[in-house]
Amino acid sequence: MMTTIGVLVMSYGTPESMDQIEAYYTHIRRGHPPTEDQLKELTDRYEAIVGGVFPLRANTDNQVAALQETLNRMNPYQDKQFICYQGLKHASPFIEDGVEAMAKDGIKEAVGIVLAPHYSVMSIGGYIKRAEAKAAEHGIAMKFVKSYHLHPKLIEVLAKRVSAKLEQFVEAGALRDKVRVLFSAHSLPAKILEMGDPYQDQLLETSRAVAEKAGVTSWQFTWQSAGRTAEPWLGPDILDTLRDLSQEQIEDVLVAPVGFVSDHLEVLYDLDIEAKAIAKELDMRLERIDSLNTDPLYMETLSDCIFSTFKS
Ligand code: FEC
């Protein structure tokens, strides 16, 4: 008998239009509306990236469609087929909506995966908790992929992207070993370290593996996109790192935001606009690796992880 497996593909979410930014921001802030200044600042950032378009929406839609295609094409099980459902953390369709949609379609067995490779109780942990609670309400048996930060295909595709951009530096006259590769990821409140959270270690492991595979010796890890709250966040922030590198006379920098898998605000604004502006002031050349988006190796990474939940 053929079993249909529901795959809940979870991602951060983004507004659908400019008038939804306030509701989105309020959701991120756990129901506390932003001040007028905070709202304006965020609206201005969205305006700056692509004039009020929200690229993460189309990118997530495309990733979900590409994953469903890859899962069914690479499917090693003759008695299973896979249907992907989208569930977003801070926008519609919410994680709970995705689970409801599975229940409506009569799904009894499901796997959840997040479009972010590194586990933190504050990020992936939050997605899983919400999906688990809703699945239990509907009697859906659900397994989860918690992280995939060292999957060989993920490391391969990231290393390829790093090598491709380093090649461009070399073509422009730089020495490959003189380009500093900065691996980066979204910062989180520093208290996660006291909680023994694996997030930082997993990010360092990804960075080390990618550097090794790409033959990069001059690299370091830095944080980016810290929240605008009073509590301490993990640092150093990329803008401070760039200032430090300038003191070291580093002229060429390649950023590899390995904590993200898609083009969105934190890449298109925080790196392509904000970090680039600082680099320009410091007389540095700063480039960024291309985002994974629907790269087949990334889709295969996700598919392998989903298949592997049936082996245990
Ligand atoms: O393009 C877009 O519309 C959305 C881009 C976006 C991604 C993203 C990913 C992560 N975040 C993570 C943690 C936090 C924590 C807070 C926080 C706040 C924001 C705000 C915006 C935002 N994040 Fe985000 N994040 C994205 C966007 N994020 C906008 C609100 C304004 C600001 O602070 O800049 C702080 C919440 C609080 O106030 O308590 C914590 C983590 C990721 C990567 C993993 C994942 O994708 O889930 C971790 C994409």
Residues whose N, C-alpha, C, O or C-beta is under 5 A from the ligand:
A	BS01	FEC	Y12 G13 T14 P15 I28 R29 L56 L115 A116 S123 H186 S187 A226 G227 R228 G259 H264 L265 E266
